[in-house]
Amino acid sequence: MKLRAGRRQFLQAIAAATVASGTACQDKVDPTLSSSGGASSSGGGAGGTGGSASGTAGQTTAAGNSGSGGSGQPRLTSPLGVALLGLGKYASERLAPALKLTKHCRLAGIVTGTPSKIPTWQSQYGIETKNVYSYDTMGALLDNPDIHVVYIVTPNHLHAQFAIAAARAKKHVWCEKPMAMTPEECRNMIDACTENGVKLCIGYRLQHEPNTQTVRGYAAAAPFGAPKQLDALCGFSGFGPNDKEVWRLKKIPGGGSLFDMGVYCINAARQALGEEPIRVSRARQWTERPDLFAEVDEWTEFELVFPSGAVASCRSSFGETMDSLNITCASGSYELEPFQGYTGVRGAASDGTQFDQIIENQQARQMDDDALAIIEGRDVLVPGQEGERDVRILLAIQQSAKTGQPVELA
């Protein structure tokens, strides 16, 4: 209830700040919107002081489009100030430490609904008090030149609201996957960022990882002929009896193994095969520990059919640790194992080629790549459209599992 109330106050504050700043806004944010309904993507327009040049680190006084990717926004220079929105495990254990390793961005601010976390974060990362926000004070982001990017790291069903509000505050948006709960929410996020002249990047860290990129390149190069079969397994068995209150185990949008782990299988299949699936041919969801997974899927398995005839057989799990990607082609094969771990992604091809490039930190590489795209005014590697495609497939898998029937993909 505390998070829900804070989110409502946050959206009200954003709407108030937008109107007060003179930003053209035809329809204000509706603070009563549910997580499934999304928010209207219109509104925004030119104006707002969130990107005004002030001589702070990460900005110059030259206005223009190329640095920010949006009309009327100033050109930005390295490093970009990043605010983490949501201070859970991934933000605290992965993103914040990774920001210390980046060259083109820095941890400049935090947004949290838990005031008790603030002193630790300020002490550990030297965050100024003026850059610390709660969900009901985030409207002030509009006037903060220290922060250029808001990274959304909340539970999945809250991504859309916070991303849209951050865009209306004239901040570039980085958002964890899955992007949102419905294609409509994804489109609202994309539209809000476009209309407010900011970029939207989805946090698919593996698309920035070099061994994954090598495998992705094989789809076009076809060194072993056309891919025929892909097998992707992704899961972990870390949940136990003391985790019954964890949101991923609750019957809310985005809970369960499919949305948490299965999205890796979907994205890997699309990238490794180099085409978009046309059908979910079958899907099944179940639990083997109903006392713990009474509300969500512990396991999901599904098959995707692609235009070339290739088939991807995938499985996600909260009950077994597994992490492998295998592609069988007409005259050979290749694999990554592990394929989605935070460290140690590696693999090999049937001709003996090793996929063994090493980088220091996946999250640091991802954030530096996205920061440079903003600074240089070019397309980001993983835009919102990429996240939307996976959301459509996730929902089709759920539908197939529920009905027992194949589902065609548009």
N, C-alpha and C positions, 0 to 999 in steps of 0.2 A: 504493500500500500504506500509505503514511503517513496518508492521509485515512481509509482504511478502519479502520485501527487506532485512530485518534483518535476516529472516530465511535463505535466499540464502547465505548471508555473513557468517552466522553461519556454514552452511554445508561446505562452502569452507574452513573455518578456521579449522574445524575438519579434513578435508581431508589433508590440509597442515600440521597440527600438527602430523598426523599419519605418513605421509611420512617422515617428519623431524626427528621423533623419531626412525626411523628404523623399525617400525612395519611392519610385512609382510602384504602387502595389494595388492592383485592382481587387484582388480577393485575399483577405488576410488569412493567416494560419488559423484553423479552427482547433482550439485546444481540446475539444471534446472528441476528436477523431480517434477511433479505435486503431489498434496496430494493424488490423487486416484491411482497413479502409484506405490507408494511405492519406496523403494530403494533396490538395490541389497544387499543381506544379506551376500555375501561372502566377504572376507577381514577380517582383524583383526589378529588373531593368537597371539602367545606369544609375550611378550615385552611390552613396554609402561611403563611410570613411574607413572601412576595414582595410582597404588596400592603399590608403593615401600615403604618399612618400613622406617620411619624417626623418630620414637620416639614420634610422636604426639598422642594425645588422640584418642583412637579407634584402635590402631595398636600395634603389637609387632614386633620384628625383626625376628621372626621365619617364614620361608616360608613354604607353604604347601597348600593342596587342601581343607582340611576340613573346614577351616574358611570362605572361600569365595565361595566355590562351583565351582571353576574353576582352571584349570591347570596353574601353574606358579604364582598364586596370593598369597599374604601373608595372614597369619592368622590374622583375625580381632578380636578385643575385644571391649567390651561395653565402652562408647556409640559410635554408628556410626554417622558420620557427614552427615547430609542430606541437599541437596540443593533443594529448591522449584523452579521449572521451570514454570513460569506463576504465576502472583501475583493477580489474580482475587479474586472474592468474596469467593470461597471455600477455596483457599489457605490462604487468610487473616483472614477469620472469623472462619474457622474450623481447618485447618491443622496446621497453625503456633501456635495458642493457645494450640492445643493438644500436639505439640512437647514439650511444657513446662512441660507437665504432664508425658511424657514418662520416662522410666528408662534406656532404651537401645539405645536411639538415641537422637540427638540434632540438632537444626536448625543451620547449619554451614555456609550456603551460599544461595544466591538468584540469579535468572536469570530473567531479565525483559527487555521488549522493551520500557518501560516507565521510563526514568531517573528520573522524578519528584517523583517517589515512593521511590527511594533509601534512601534518608535521614530519612524518617519516619521508614522504616524497620530497618535501622542501629541503630537508636535511641531506638526503641522499643525492639529489639532482640540482640543488641550488636554484629552485624555481622561485621567482619573485612572487610576493603576495598578490600583486596586481594581476598576475597571470593565473591565479587560482580561482576556479569557478565551481559553483554548484549548478544543479539543473535549473534553478529558478533565477540565476544571475547571468546566464549565458547570453542574454541580449546584449550585454556590454562588449561582447566579442566584436561587434560591428565597429567599435571605436578603438580597437586594440591593434596597433601597427606591428607589435612584436610577434604576432601569431599569423601565419600564412596558410597553415594546413590544420584541419581537424581530422584526426584519425578515429573512426568509429569502431570501438571494441566492446560493444554491449552485447547482451543476448540477441540472437538473430532477429526476433520479432520487433525489436526496437530500432533496427538499422534505418528504416525509411524515414521515420519522423526526425531523427537526429541529423541524418544526412541532408534532408531538405532544409531544416532550420540552419544548419551550418552554411549551406550554399547561399541562403538568403542573407546571412551575415557576411557575405563576400569572401568566404574562406574556401580554398580548395579542399576537396573531400577525398580522404582515403577511407575505404570501408572494408571490413573483414567479410569473408565469404561464409555461407551463401549470402549473396547481396541483399536479398529481401525475401519476403514470403510469397509474393505473387508477381507476375509480369507487370501488372498495373503499378505496383509499388516501385518496381525497377524503373518503369518508364517515368514515373513522377520524379524519381531521383535524377534521372538523366536530364529531364526537361528543366528541373530546378537549377542544375549546375549550368546547363547551356544558357538559360535566360539570365543568369547572374554572372556570366563570364568567368566561371571557374572550372577547373578540371575535376573529373571523377575517376579515381583509380580503385580497382578492386584488388584485395590483398591476396592474390594467387602467387605466393612467394616462389613456388616451384617453376613458374614460367620464366623466372629470372635466374634459375639454377642452371649451370652450364651443361651438366650431363643430361638433364631433361631437355634442354635445347638441342643437344645432339640427336637425341631420339626423335624429337619433333622434326628435325631436318631430314631424317630418314624417310618420312612420309612422302616427301617430294622427290628425294634422290632415288628411293626404291633400290638400294644395293642388293637386296635379296628378292626382288620382284614384288608384286603387289601383296600387301598385307591381307591375310585371310581370317585370322583369328586373334583376338586380343583377350587376355585374361588379367583382371585387376582385382586384387584383394587388399582391403584396407580396414584394419580394426585394432582395438586394444581392449584389454580386460582389466582396466584400472578401477572400475566402479565396484563398490562393495556395500554391505548393509548400512554403513554410516553415511552413505551418499544419497539417501532417499529424497532429500530436499534439494539436491542439485537441479538447476533449471533444465538441463539437458534430459533429465529423466521425468520431466513433467509434461502433461498433455497441454502444451502451448505450441503455437506455431514455431517450427524450427527445432523442436525437441526430437530425440531419437537418433539412431545410428545413421540413417540415410542422410539426413541433413548435415550431420556432423562429419561423418567419414565417407559416406557414399559420394559426396560432391567431389572428392578427390578422384574417385574412379571415373566419374562422368567426364571431368575436365581432362584427365589423362587420356581417356579413350578418344575424345574429340581431337586433342592435340596430336597424339601419336599416329592417328589414322589420317589426319589432315582433311577431314570432311565432317559434315553434320549428320547425325543419325536421323533416319526417317521414320523409325518405329521402335516402340518398346514392345518386343515380341512376347515377353512374359515377365512377371515380377511376383515376388512372395515376401511377406514380412511376418516375423514371428518372434516369440520370446521363449527362452528355456529356463528363465528364472522369474516367474510371474510375481513373486514377492517383491522383487526389486524393480522389474520393468513392467509394472502393471498398466502404465499409461502410454508407453512408447515402444517402438520396435527395438529389440535388442539385436536382431539380425534383419538384413534385407539382401535379397539376391535378385538380379535382373539381367536381362539381355537387351542389347541395343543392336538394331540392324542399320547398316549404312548403305548409301547408294551404290557403292562398288560391290556390294554383296558381303563385305566383311562383317563379322559379328563380334561384339564385345560382351563377354560374360563377366559379370562383376558381383562382388559381395562386400558388404560393409557389416561391421560387428562391434558391439560393446562387450562381447563375451569371449573373444579370442584375439590375441595379438597376431596380426598378419600384415604384411607390407610388401607386395610384389606386383610387378607389371611385366607381362610377357607378351611379345608380339610374334606370331608365327606367319611367315610369308611363303611365297611359292617355292623359293629355293634356299631358305635359311630362316634364322630367327635371331631375336635379340631381347634383352631384358634389363630391367632395373630392379635391384633388391638390396636395400630398401628403395622405394620410389617416392615416399612422401615424408620421410623422417626429417626432423629439424637439422640433423647432421648425417653425414655418411652416405648420401645418395650415390650409388655406384651401380655398375652393371657391365655387361659384356655382350658381344655378338657371336654368332656361331662360327665366324671366320677368325675368332681370336681377338678381335678389336676390343680394347678395354675402355669403358667409360669411367674414368677415374680422375677427372678434374676436381680440384679441391678449392673451395672458397672459405673464407674465415667465418662468415655468418650470413645465412640466407635472408634474414629479415633486414639486415643492414644493406645488402645488395639490392633488395626490393625497394627499400625506401630511398636509397641514393638514385636508383634508376628513375623512380617516379619524380623525385625532386628535380633531377636534370631535365626531364621532359617539361616540367613546369617552367623552369628557368629559361630553357631554350625555345619555348613556345612550340613544341612539336607534339605529335600524338603520343599518348601514353601506351605502354605495352599491353596493359589489360584494362580497357575502358569498361564503362557500365554495360555496354551491349554484350560483352562477354559474360558478365555475371547474369544478365537476363536470360541468355540461352540456357545456362545450367539450371536456373530456376524453373523454366518451362519443362525441362526434362525431369527434374525432381518431382514436380507435380504429376507428370504423366506416369511416372513409376508408381507413385502412390495410388493413382487411379487404377492402373493395371493390377496392382496387388489387391485392391479392394474388390474389383469386379471379376478378376480372373481372366480378363480378356486383353488382347493386344490393344495398344493405343497408338494411333498414327500421330506423328509429329509434323506440324506445319513447317 
